[in-house]
Amino acid sequence: MIRTPRHFRLAGLRRLADEELADHIRRGDGVAYEALFERHGGAAFSLAYRMCGRRTLAEDIVQEAFLSLWRGRGFDPARGSVRSWVLAAVRHRALDSFRHNAAKTGRDVNDDAATESLVAAEDTGAQVQREEDARQVRGALVELPTEQRQVIELAYYGGFTHSEIAGMLDLPAGTVKGRMRLGLTKLRLSLSDFAEAVT
Amino acid sequence: MSVNGNTHDHDRGDDAAAYVLGALEPREAAEYVRHLTVCTRCREELAALTPVADALASAVPQLAAPTELRRRVMRAAKERPNEPTERVDRRERKPSRLTTRRIALGAGIATACVAAVLAFVAIQGRDTSRVVSASVMGSPGAAQLRISHNRGELVVSHLPPPAAGRIYEVWVRRGSTSPAPTSALFSVTGGGTATVDVPGDLRGVSQILVTQEPAGGSRVSTHRPLIVASLT
């Protein structure tokens, strides 16, 4: 492979922190933007795909979120990390698509097969750490009683309100909210170190 | 839901959990947010649960971004240049939409902005374009909505930044229905400027509104509109 000046620059930018890359992006640096996508594009796509279950829609959502970052729409380093902003932007757009496109109805044919090949390769220390963090949260989620995990997942990833969930599960709305609270409180105890690290 | 307001002998932890998960009904969420302004205990409860909900975003099985997605993202960025706050090399600047936009913003007067943009539009021969001056209420600043081919772009200037932990959110009202939230969230530069794409087709839209919302946006507006652009 021929190494171009862009490749060398990208290699240099990969060593920068997110906040430094964001500074470059604010000055219109497309290579820094690419470096940031390399770093967080996978997490953004993973969340979008988990929420909408459709690869093409997930890609659209991620593209919109990153384009907003590129165009300086909404991200403020004083208010949080780049990663948390990107993930929040992805979730917001996914929920928006639920409202407008009824995306919750199903997956694209063969999407699961299509994404099997996309399982992230852990080829850098940071990626290994992120995957470890994800495993930690998933582990804590799995440890919750099923009825608590179910309502949390339906709300957070599915975008359903507590009333909708109550209707689906044939439960009083108050019970659904109570389970959400119990589940989140247990998660908080399990993840107290992790939660501080990601905010 | 509890109806207690500024007293502290109540328990609304269930609402806090549902709120951070985005699971309250719009009416409930609006009421809960109003309650937060007068209840320290609930604010603390919310602050404790918010990082947990944020962590859920990272909990999904991690996939690599498809190669084609990376190409798309980079291509889209190339086609839609950002608005850097500093230019590395001013010699690279060419007369462009961006230049016209900056001239318009610099004028700081809505009528002048409209005239400049209309002049630009006339030069470009884009007869489907128009500019709507927006009202900015309860705050300094100016705003206008640029419409072209039924797509909208909101341009604001001299607007103060949103309060800590908050963000500006764009809403769309169709006819006389309640405003619907969009995915357009934004802050402003140090100079109080921002340019925001309004998602979706503007056909049938009667108003574009902007409110200040908690970071991450809201599904129900929690504040009075700061900016209103009427299209009809």
Interface residues (C-beta under 8 A of the other chain):
Chain A: I25 R26 R27 G28 D29 G30 Y33 E34 F37 E38 G41 G42 A43 A44 F45 S46 L47 Y49 R50 R55 E59 V62 Q63 E64 F66 L67 S68 W70 R71 G72 R73 G74 F75 D76 R79 G80 S84 L87 A88 A89 V90 R91 H92 R93 L95 D96 R99 H100 T115 L118 V119 A120 A121 R130 E131 D133 A134 V137 R138 L141 I152 A155 Y156 Y157 G159 F160 T161 H162 S163 I165 G174 V176 K177 G178 M180 R181 G183 L184 T185 L187 R188 L191 F194 A195 E196 V198 T199
Chain B: G13 D14 D15 A16 A17 A18 V20 L21 G22 A23 L24 E25 A48 L49 P51 V52 A53 D54 A55 L56 A57 S58 A59 V60 P61 Q62 L63 A64 A65 P66 E68 L69 R70 R72 V73 M74 A76 A77 K78 R80 P81 N82 E83 P84 T85 E86 R87 V88 P161 A164 G165 I167 Y168 A180 P181 T182 S183 A184 L185 F186 S187 T189 A194 T195 V196 D197 P199 G200 A215 G216 G217 R219
